[in-house]
């Protein structure tokens, strides 16, 4: 099941992106 792996990677990427662009959290 690679879905779990992909999910963790996406979450980590989103966390980094949110730190750079806080406005994304508002959307």
C-alpha positions in Angstrom: 0.0 0.0 0.0 1.8 3.1 -1.3 -1.1 5.3 -0.4 0.0 5.7 3.2 3.5 6.6 2.0 2.2 9.2 -0.4 -0.1 10.6 2.2 2.8 11.1 4.7 4.9 12.8 2.0 2.0 15.1 1.0 1.4 16.0 4.6 5.1 16.8 5.2 5.1 18.9 2.0 2.0 20.8 2.9 3.4 21.6 6.4 6.6 23.1 4.8 4.5 25.0 2.3 2.2 26.4 5.0 5.2 27.7 6.9 6.3 29.6 3.8 2.8 30.8 2.8 0.5 31.2 5.7 -2.2 32.6 3.4 -2.8 29.0 2.0 -4.2 28.1 5.4 -6.8 30.8 5.1 -8.1 29.2 1.9 
